Amino acid sequence: MIQCIFENGSKVSLRHVTVGALAINDKDEVLLVKRDPSIHMGGKYTIPGGFLDRGEDAAEATLRELKEESGYNGKVIRLIQVNDSPLRPKEDRQNVDLIFLVKVMGNREKHDKEVSDVSWFSEESLPSDKEFAFDHRDLIIRFFKNKEKDFNIPILGKI
């Protein structure tokens, strides 16, 4: 949670905004990164992503995080999920998560120290839920199930 004091003196705890790249290649494989053992949820898989920085929009942040964590450049195709549930499993900060479908472009370069491995996975080779750091496995399964359809953006949480 972010602790803020507004101009009128009121104090509030705010939620973080995060972004994620459901990155795909020409074989319809999904890119996963394994978190470095030294950080929260280390040794577990997730999609590339992170916090939205001041001065950038969500799509820019998604491409920045993809590059930092995987070494790949990408092109945003579309927003595919908004998860605003404060009760997300495996979360420690009550993030509001914006997930974009991204097409990976070019060759891989060096990734940052938050990641120990970068791998491509087909639907059949996807790691188990307990191998995931966050709740993105459900998103990936939904993507594989609906990739041929024009599906609506899921907004998860209380509406």
N, C-alpha and C positions, 0 to 999 in steps of 0.2 A: 504494500500500500504506500501511496505517496502522501505525506503529511503536508498540508498547505494551510497558510493563513491568508485570507482574502483581505482586500482593502478595508472592509468594514470591521475587521478584527475577528470574524468568525473562523473557526478552525474546522477542517474537514479532512477525511481520509479518502483519497481518490484512487481509482483503479488505473493500472498501466494499459497502454495500447500497444499490442504486438502485431507483427505481420509474419506471414509464412509463405514460402514458395512450394506449392505442389508442383515440382519441376519434373517434366517428362522429356523423353528423347524420342527419336524416330521409331523405336521399337515398342513404344507405349510402356516403357519401364519408368519407375518412379525413383527419383534420387533421394537417398537418405544419408544423413550424416550421423556419425556416432560421437556423442559428446565426450570430451576429454575427461578422464577420471578425476581430474582436479576440480571440476566445477559441479554445481548442483545437478543431480541426476546423471552423473558421470557414468560412462560405459554403456549408455542406452542410446537407441536410435531416435531420430526425430527428422522432420522436414527442416530444411534451412530456414532460419527466421530469427527474429529478435525484436527489440524495442524500436518503436517509431521515434526518431530524433526530431528535435525542434528544427523547423525550417525545411522539412521534406514531406512530401505527400506519401501516402501508403504504398503506391506502386513503386516509387523511387526507393523507399526503404526496403521493400521486398527484394528488388534487384541488388541493392547494396548488400543486404544480408546473404543473398545467394552467392554473390561474388566472394564476400569475406569468408563464409563458412565452407564453400565447396570449391572455389577457384573458377567456377563457370560464370559466364555472362548469360543473360537470358532476355526473353521478350515476354512481357505480360500479355496473356491472352484475355483473361477476364477474372473478375472477382467470383469466387465459387463458394465462399462460406464466411459468415459473420457469426462468431460465437461470443455471446455476451453473458452467458450464465455465470453468476458468481459462485456456483457450486460445482465447477469443473473438477473432475478427478485429476489427481497428480499435479495440481497447481498450488503454488505457495503464495501467489500475489494477486489472485483474482483478475487475471488479464482479460481484456477485451481483445479477441484475436480476429484479425482480418486475413483470410487465406486467398491467395491468387493462384490460378493455374498459369504456369510459366513454361514456355518452350525453351530448352537449353540451346545455346548457340556457341559455336566455336569449341576450341580445345580447353582442357582444364589447365589452370595455372595453380600456383601455391595457395593453400587455404590457411586460415589463421589458427592460433593455438587453442581455441575453444573446441576444436574438432580433432579426433584421433583417426577417423577413417571416413572416406566418402565412397559410397557404393550404389549401384543400380539394382533395383529389384523388380521382378515381374510379379504379377498377381499371385502366382503359385509359390514364389520364393520369399514372400513378405515375412519379416520376423514376427514372432508372437507378440501378443499384447504386453506381456510382462517384460519384453525386451525394449519397449518404447518408453521414452521419458515422459511424454505427455499423451494427450488423447487424440493424436492425429491418425492413429491406425484406422479408426472408424471412418474418418474422412477419406482415406486412401481406398478402403474397401468400397465406399459409396461411389467414389470416382470410377473405379474399375467396373462396377455394376452399371453405371449410367453414362459411361463415356460416349456411347453412340447416340444418346438421347440429348435433347435440349432441355436440361433440368433447371428448375428454379434455384436461386441462391438460398440455401438453408440458413435461417437465422435461429440459432440455438439459444435457449434461455427462456425466461418468462416474457410473454408478449401480451 
